[in-house]
Amino acid sequence: TLRKPISQSSMADWASKNLNMHTQGIFRRRISISNMLSWNGGSIKKPMLITSNRAIKKEACEMFKLVQSYMGDRQTRLDRNHVALVTVTKCWSMQGLRDELYIQLIRQTTDNMCYRSLAWGWELMAISLAFFSPSPKFQSYLEGYIYRHLDSDENIAQRIKELVDLKNKKNSKSRKKRKQNTEDEGLPISTYAKYCYRKLQKVAVTGGKKGLRKPTVEEITHARNAILTPSLFGSSLEEIMLRQQDMYPGNKLPWVQTQLSQQVLALGGEQTEGIFRIPGDIDEVNALKLQVDQWRIPSSLSDPNIPASLLKLWYRELEEPVIPQQFYKECISNYENPDAAVAVVQLLPELNRLVLCYLIHFLQIFAQPSNVGRTKMDVNNLAMVMAPNCLRCQSDDPRVIFENTRKEMSFLRMLIVHLDTSFISGLV
């Protein structure tokens, strides 16, 4: 979990130290912080954030135009998908641009009089968070900004009305145009903010998209769709089951869990040396993740390490671990007691119990001596690679983490050896 969002006074203090203050007019007067962080219809001649990197200085100004293009505030020949792709790819490839993008989006979604432009700015923020996180020093600032918009729809509507009224008083000719621009379009801003808030918490831990392959249009589309349609990855077990209700109403287990597990076995994973320890090609894993999120399993898979890696990722990214946090202490307290370890499983909520039992049943296949000879993955190795995906230590103390890691492995080992999972056979 992230720290409590910093206060607005702390945010103003952060801005005063990190913003690359712009000037205007023939006397080059410095623009105030509030103006620096308010919607701008023109271009910028230098980055929003202080930097000495020449490449970033140049790219930042071009990126601001892309942000304006995506939000509909600047004309472009590219469609919005490709504008987002170019923007995200720049930041994904050049780490120093990431905070710059987020501060530009904060600026363009502050005191913006056009609701559609405002919504598209938040949408681009949501898409960006699917690929990369802000830097640790900027993280609290961005979180604080998002946090203030979690329940802000009425305030936003009122603020837009005030800004439009003020503009109309200054220039009555713009009244018709501005009235048209303030019509509500798209989702409530709080919907974007809630999604961004959850996404920021996850990406701050996972670090975003990995691998060598650059982002694709398909990934951009998928990131946008995830705002309204929860992904099969990073959601809660309850959300996943709710999402699959229409397609697989009779299933008692998550489709993604059973399908990926079966793929590992179908490709001979139980006879593959280093299964679950040797990672699959990260770009192939990313490509499979995209397909699985669309309820598709490609027939072209040949390496069992790819579905095995994605399966581990699915367990690891669950919003709450398979073994919920309130049972964590009981697990590490009973890491040497087989009966007590099995008893903890019976206390879990029904869905968590079934999901965990399916996983243990799956691992018990690999723990069979005939398979261990080929995989070189005995019960200790299996417990070591899978325990971090089932249990999450909340402590920040390295000594506690180190000690608990050993207990987590031992607890999972107890389950693989002693838990009766025969009832799982045939269950989907």
C-alpha positions as CSV (number, residue, x, y, z in Angstrom):
1,T,0.0,0.0,0.0
2,L,1.1,3.5,-0.6
3,R,1.7,6.2,1.9
4,K,-1.2,8.5,2.9
5,P,-1.5,11.2,0.1
6,I,0.5,14.3,0.9
7,S,-1.4,17.5,1.8
8,Q,-2.0,20.3,-0.7
9,S,0.4,22.5,1.2
10,S,3.1,19.8,0.8
11,M,2.2,19.5,-2.8
12,A,2.6,23.3,-3.3
13,D,6.0,23.1,-1.6
14,W,7.0,20.2,-3.9
15,A,5.9,22.1,-6.9
16,S,7.9,25.2,-5.9
17,K,11.1,23.1,-5.7
18,N,10.6,21.0,-8.8
19,L,8.6,23.0,-11.4
20,N,10.7,24.6,-14.2
21,M,9.0,28.0,-13.9
22,H,7.9,29.4,-17.2
23,T,7.9,33.1,-18.2
24,Q,5.7,35.1,-20.5
25,G,5.5,38.5,-22.2
26,I,8.2,40.8,-23.4
27,F,9.5,41.3,-19.8
28,R,9.7,37.5,-19.3
29,R,7.7,37.6,-16.1
30,R,7.5,34.3,-14.3
31,I,4.2,32.5,-14.4
32,S,2.7,31.6,-11.0
33,I,2.6,28.0,-9.8
34,S,-1.2,28.1,-10.0
35,N,-1.0,29.2,-13.7
36,M,1.8,26.7,-14.4
37,L,-0.6,24.0,-13.1
38,S,-3.8,25.2,-15.0
39,W,-5.0,24.1,-18.4
40,N,-3.1,25.7,-21.3
41,G,-4.3,26.0,-24.9
42,G,-0.9,27.0,-26.3
43,S,2.4,25.2,-26.6
44,I,5.2,25.2,-24.1
45,K,8.9,26.2,-24.9
46,K,10.5,24.2,-22.0
47,P,9.7,21.2,-19.8
48,M,7.4,21.5,-16.9
49,L,9.9,19.9,-14.6
50,I,13.5,20.9,-14.0
51,T,15.9,18.8,-16.0
52,S,19.5,19.1,-17.4
53,N,18.9,16.3,-20.0
54,R,18.8,17.9,-23.5
55,A,16.9,15.0,-25.1
56,I,14.2,15.3,-22.4
57,K,14.0,19.1,-22.8
58,K,13.3,18.6,-26.5
59,E,10.9,15.7,-26.2
60,A,8.9,17.3,-23.4
61,C,7.7,20.1,-25.6
62,E,6.7,17.7,-28.4
63,M,5.0,15.5,-25.9
64,F,2.9,18.4,-24.6
65,K,1.5,18.7,-28.2
66,L,0.7,15.0,-28.2
67,V,-1.2,15.4,-24.8
68,Q,-3.2,18.3,-26.3
69,S,-3.9,16.2,-29.5
70,Y,-5.2,13.3,-27.5
71,M,-7.4,15.5,-25.4
72,G,-8.8,17.2,-28.6
73,D,-7.3,20.6,-27.8
74,R,-5.0,20.5,-30.8
75,Q,-5.7,19.2,-34.4
76,T,-3.8,16.2,-35.6
77,R,-3.9,13.7,-38.5
78,L,-3.3,10.8,-36.2
79,D,-6.2,9.0,-34.6
80,R,-6.2,9.0,-30.7
81,N,-5.0,5.4,-30.4
82,H,-1.8,6.3,-32.3
83,V,-1.4,9.6,-30.4
84,A,-1.5,7.5,-27.2
85,L,0.9,4.9,-28.6
86,V,3.5,7.5,-29.6
87,T,3.2,9.3,-26.2
88,V,3.4,6.1,-24.1
89,T,6.2,4.7,-26.2
90,K,8.3,7.8,-25.7
91,C,7.9,7.6,-21.9
92,W,8.3,3.8,-21.8
93,S,11.6,4.1,-23.7
94,M,12.8,7.2,-21.9
95,Q,12.4,7.0,-18.2
96,G,13.1,10.7,-17.6
97,L,9.9,11.7,-19.5
98,R,7.5,9.8,-17.3
99,D,7.1,12.4,-14.5
100,E,7.0,15.1,-17.2
101,L,4.0,13.3,-18.8
102,Y,2.1,13.0,-15.5
103,I,2.7,16.6,-14.5
104,Q,1.5,17.7,-18.0
105,L,-1.6,15.7,-17.5
106,I,-2.1,17.2,-14.1
107,R,-1.9,20.6,-15.7
108,Q,-4.2,19.9,-18.6
109,T,-6.9,18.4,-16.3
110,T,-6.9,21.3,-13.9
111,D,-9.3,24.2,-14.6
112,N,-10.2,22.7,-18.0
113,M,-13.4,24.2,-19.2
114,C,-14.2,21.4,-21.7
115,Y,-15.6,18.2,-20.1
116,R,-14.7,16.0,-23.0
117,S,-11.1,17.2,-23.1
118,L,-10.9,16.7,-19.3
119,A,-12.2,13.2,-19.5
120,W,-9.7,12.3,-22.3
121,G,-6.9,13.7,-20.2
122,W,-7.8,11.4,-17.3
123,E,-8.2,8.5,-19.8
124,L,-4.6,9.1,-21.1
125,M,-3.4,9.1,-17.5
126,A,-5.2,5.7,-16.9
127,I,-3.6,4.3,-20.1
128,S,-0.1,5.5,-19.1
129,L,-0.4,3.9,-15.7
130,A,-0.8,0.5,-17.4
131,F,2.7,0.9,-18.8
132,F,4.9,2.7,-16.3
133,S,4.9,4.3,-12.8
134,P,6.0,7.7,-11.8
135,S,9.3,8.1,-10.0
136,P,9.2,7.4,-6.2
137,K,9.7,11.1,-5.5
138,F,6.8,12.1,-7.8
139,Q,4.5,9.2,-6.7
140,S,3.0,10.9,-3.6
141,Y,2.4,14.1,-5.6
142,L,0.5,12.2,-8.3
143,E,-1.4,10.1,-5.7
144,G,-2.5,13.3,-3.9
145,Y,-3.8,14.8,-7.1
146,I,-5.8,11.6,-8.0
147,Y,-7.0,11.3,-4.4
148,R,-8.6,14.7,-4.5
149,H,-10.7,13.6,-7.5
150,L,-12.2,10.4,-6.1
151,D,-15.5,12.0,-5.2
152,S,-15.2,15.3,-7.1
153,D,-17.8,15.2,-9.9
154,E,-20.1,17.9,-8.5
155,N,-17.2,20.1,-7.6
156,I,-15.8,19.7,-11.2
157,A,-19.1,20.6,-12.8
158,Q,-19.4,23.6,-10.5
159,R,-15.8,24.7,-11.3
160,I,-16.3,24.4,-15.0
161,K,-19.5,26.5,-14.7
162,E,-17.6,29.2,-12.8
163,L,-14.8,29.3,-15.3
164,V,-17.2,29.5,-18.2
165,D,-19.1,32.3,-16.6
166,L,-15.9,34.2,-16.0
167,K,-14.8,33.6,-19.6
168,N,-18.2,34.7,-20.9
169,K,-18.0,38.0,-18.9
170,K,-14.7,38.7,-20.5
171,N,-15.7,37.7,-24.0
172,S,-19.4,37.4,-24.7
173,K,-18.7,36.1,-28.3
174,S,-17.4,32.9,-26.9
175,R,-20.6,32.0,-25.1
176,K,-22.1,29.7,-27.7
177,K,-18.8,27.9,-28.2
178,R,-18.1,27.4,-24.5
179,K,-21.6,26.3,-23.7
180,Q,-21.2,23.6,-26.3
181,N,-17.9,22.5,-24.8
182,T,-19.2,22.0,-21.3
183,E,-21.8,19.4,-22.2
184,D,-21.1,16.2,-20.2
185,E,-19.6,13.5,-22.4
186,G,-18.0,10.2,-21.3
187,L,-17.6,8.8,-17.9
188,P,-17.7,10.7,-14.6
189,I,-14.2,12.0,-13.6
190,S,-14.4,10.0,-10.4
191,T,-14.6,6.8,-12.4
192,Y,-11.3,7.6,-14.0
193,A,-9.8,8.8,-10.7
194,K,-10.8,5.6,-8.8
195,Y,-9.3,3.4,-11.6
196,C,-6.1,5.5,-11.7
197,Y,-5.8,5.4,-7.9
198,R,-5.9,1.6,-7.8
199,K,-3.7,1.3,-10.9
200,L,-1.1,3.6,-9.3
201,Q,-0.9,1.4,-6.2
202,K,-0.3,-1.6,-8.4
203,V,2.2,-0.1,-10.9
204,A,4.2,1.4,-8.0
205,V,4.9,-2.2,-6.9
206,T,5.1,-4.0,-10.3
207,G,6.9,-1.3,-12.3
208,G,4.6,-1.6,-15.3
209,K,5.3,-3.2,-18.7
210,K,8.5,-5.3,-18.9
211,G,10.3,-6.8,-21.8
212,L,12.0,-5.4,-24.9
213,R,9.0,-5.1,-27.2
214,K,7.6,-1.6,-27.5
215,P,3.9,-1.0,-26.6
216,T,1.4,-1.8,-29.3
217,V,-1.9,-0.4,-30.4
218,E,-3.6,-3.6,-29.1
219,E,-2.1,-2.9,-25.6
220,I,-3.3,0.7,-25.8
221,T,-6.8,-0.4,-26.6
222,H,-6.7,-3.0,-23.9
223,A,-5.5,-0.4,-21.3
224,R,-8.4,1.9,-22.2
225,N,-11.0,-0.9,-22.1
226,A,-9.7,-1.9,-18.6
227,I,-11.0,1.4,-17.2
228,L,-14.6,0.0,-17.4
229,T,-14.0,-3.8,-17.8
230,P,-11.8,-5.1,-15.0
231,S,-8.8,-7.1,-16.2
232,L,-8.5,-10.8,-15.3
233,F,-5.1,-9.7,-13.9
234,G,-4.8,-7.5,-10.8
235,S,-8.5,-7.8,-9.9
236,S,-10.0,-9.5,-6.8
237,L,-11.2,-13.1,-7.1
238,E,-14.8,-11.9,-6.7
239,E,-14.5,-9.4,-9.6
240,I,-13.0,-12.1,-11.8
241,M,-15.8,-14.6,-11.0
242,L,-18.4,-11.9,-11.6
243,R,-16.8,-11.0,-15.0
244,Q,-16.9,-14.6,-16.1
245,Q,-20.5,-15.2,-15.0
246,D,-21.9,-14.6,-18.4
247,M,-19.5,-16.8,-20.3
248,Y,-19.0,-19.6,-17.8
249,P,-21.9,-19.4,-15.4
250,G,-21.3,-23.0,-14.1
251,N,-17.6,-22.6,-13.2
252,K,-16.6,-22.6,-9.6
253,L,-13.0,-21.6,-10.3
254,P,-11.5,-18.7,-12.3
255,W,-11.3,-19.6,-16.0
256,V,-7.9,-18.0,-16.2
257,Q,-6.5,-20.2,-13.4
258,T,-7.8,-23.5,-14.9
259,Q,-6.9,-22.7,-18.5
260,L,-3.3,-21.7,-17.8
261,S,-2.8,-24.6,-15.5
262,Q,-4.1,-27.0,-18.2
263,Q,-1.9,-25.4,-20.8
264,V,1.2,-26.0,-18.7
265,L,0.3,-29.7,-18.5
266,A,-0.7,-29.9,-22.1
267,L,2.7,-28.6,-23.2
268,G,4.5,-31.1,-21.0
269,G,5.4,-28.8,-18.2
270,E,5.6,-31.6,-15.6
271,Q,8.5,-33.0,-17.7
272,T,10.2,-29.7,-18.3
273,E,13.4,-29.0,-16.3
274,G,13.2,-25.8,-14.2
275,I,9.4,-25.3,-14.7
276,F,8.2,-22.3,-12.6
277,R,11.8,-21.4,-11.9
278,I,13.0,-20.6,-15.4
279,P,10.9,-17.6,-16.7
280,G,9.3,-17.7,-20.1
281,D,10.2,-15.0,-22.7
282,I,8.7,-11.8,-21.2
283,D,7.5,-10.5,-24.5
284,E,5.7,-13.8,-25.2
285,V,4.2,-13.7,-21.7
286,N,2.9,-10.2,-22.3
287,A,1.4,-11.3,-25.6
288,L,-0.3,-14.3,-24.0
289,K,-1.6,-12.0,-21.2
290,L,-3.3,-9.8,-23.7
291,Q,-5.0,-12.8,-25.4
292,V,-6.1,-14.4,-22.1
293,D,-7.7,-11.1,-21.0
294,Q,-9.8,-11.5,-24.2
295,W,-10.8,-15.1,-23.2
296,R,-8.5,-16.6,-25.8
297,I,-5.8,-19.3,-25.5
298,P,-3.7,-19.4,-28.8
299,S,-3.0,-22.8,-30.3
300,S,0.5,-21.8,-31.3
301,L,2.0,-22.1,-27.8
302,S,5.0,-24.5,-27.6
303,D,7.0,-23.5,-24.5
304,P,5.3,-24.5,-21.2
305,N,7.4,-21.8,-19.4
306,I,5.2,-19.1,-21.0
307,P,1.8,-20.2,-19.5
308,A,3.7,-21.1,-16.3
309,S,5.1,-17.6,-15.9
310,L,1.7,-16.0,-16.7
311,L,0.0,-18.3,-14.1
312,K,2.5,-17.2,-11.5
313,L,1.9,-13.6,-12.5
314,W,-1.9,-14.0,-12.2
315,Y,-1.5,-15.3,-8.6
316,R,1.0,-12.6,-7.7
317,E,-1.1,-9.7,-9.1
318,L,-4.4,-10.7,-7.4
319,E,-5.7,-7.6,-5.6
320,E,-5.8,-9.7,-2.4
321,P,-3.6,-12.8,-2.2
322,V,-5.2,-16.3,-2.5
323,I,-4.6,-16.6,1.2
324,P,-6.2,-13.3,2.5
325,Q,-4.2,-11.0,4.7
326,Q,-6.2,-11.7,7.9
327,F,-5.0,-15.4,7.8
328,Y,-1.3,-14.5,7.3
329,K,-0.2,-14.7,10.9
330,E,-1.9,-18.1,11.4
331,C,0.0,-19.4,8.4
332,I,3.4,-18.4,9.5
333,S,2.6,-19.5,13.1
334,N,1.8,-23.0,11.9
335,Y,4.6,-23.4,9.3
336,E,5.8,-26.6,11.0
337,N,2.5,-28.1,12.0
338,P,0.8,-30.1,9.2
339,D,-2.6,-30.5,11.0
340,A,-2.8,-26.8,11.9
341,A,-1.7,-25.7,8.4
342,V,-4.5,-27.8,6.8
343,A,-6.9,-26.4,9.4
344,V,-6.1,-22.8,8.2
345,V,-7.2,-23.8,4.6
346,Q,-10.6,-24.9,6.0
347,L,-11.1,-21.5,7.5
348,L,-10.7,-19.6,4.2
349,P,-13.7,-18.1,2.4
350,E,-15.1,-20.7,0.0
351,L,-13.8,-19.2,-3.2
352,N,-10.3,-18.7,-1.8
353,R,-10.3,-22.2,-0.4
354,L,-11.2,-23.7,-3.8
355,V,-8.7,-21.6,-5.7
356,L,-5.9,-22.5,-3.2
357,C,-6.8,-26.2,-3.2
358,Y,-6.8,-26.2,-7.1
359,L,-3.3,-24.7,-6.9
360,I,-2.0,-27.2,-4.4
361,H,-3.6,-30.1,-6.4
362,F,-1.7,-28.7,-9.4
363,L,1.6,-28.5,-7.6
364,Q,1.2,-32.0,-6.2
365,I,1.3,-33.3,-9.8
366,F,4.8,-31.8,-10.1
367,A,5.9,-33.0,-6.7
368,Q,5.5,-36.7,-7.8
369,P,8.9,-38.4,-7.8
370,S,8.5,-39.5,-11.4
371,N,8.2,-35.8,-12.4
372,V,10.8,-34.4,-10.0
373,G,13.5,-36.5,-11.7
374,R,12.8,-34.6,-15.0
375,T,12.0,-31.1,-13.7
376,K,14.6,-30.9,-10.9
377,M,11.8,-29.1,-9.0
378,D,11.1,-31.0,-5.7
379,V,8.5,-30.0,-3.1
380,N,11.0,-27.5,-1.5
381,N,11.7,-25.8,-4.8
382,L,8.0,-25.7,-5.7
383,A,7.2,-24.1,-2.3
384,M,10.0,-21.6,-2.7
385,V,8.8,-20.3,-6.1
386,M,5.1,-20.3,-5.4
387,A,4.9,-19.1,-1.7
388,P,5.4,-15.4,-2.6
389,N,2.5,-15.7,-5.0
390,C,0.1,-16.9,-2.3
391,L,1.2,-15.0,0.9
392,R,2.2,-11.4,1.2
393,C,4.3,-10.1,4.1
394,Q,3.2,-6.5,5.0
395,S,6.3,-5.6,7.1
396,D,8.9,-3.2,5.8
397,D,11.6,-4.6,8.1
398,P,14.1,-6.6,6.0
399,R,14.8,-9.0,8.9
400,V,11.1,-9.8,9.3
401,I,10.7,-10.3,5.6
402,F,13.7,-12.6,5.5
403,E,12.4,-14.7,8.5
404,N,8.9,-14.8,7.2
405,T,9.9,-15.9,3.7
406,R,11.3,-19.1,5.2
407,K,8.1,-19.7,7.1
408,E,5.9,-18.9,4.1
409,M,7.9,-21.5,2.1
410,S,7.6,-24.1,4.9
411,F,3.8,-23.5,5.2
412,L,3.2,-24.0,1.5
413,R,5.4,-27.1,1.6
414,M,3.1,-28.5,4.4
415,L,0.1,-28.0,2.2
416,I,1.7,-29.7,-0.9
417,V,2.7,-32.7,1.2
418,H,-0.3,-33.0,3.5
419,L,-3.4,-31.4,2.1
420,D,-6.0,-33.7,0.6
421,T,-7.1,-32.2,-2.7
422,S,-8.6,-35.3,-4.3
423,F,-12.0,-33.5,-4.5
424,I,-10.6,-31.0,-7.0
425,S,-10.3,-33.5,-9.8
426,G,-12.7,-32.6,-12.6
427,L,-13.7,-29.3,-10.9
428,V,-13.7,-26.2,-13.2
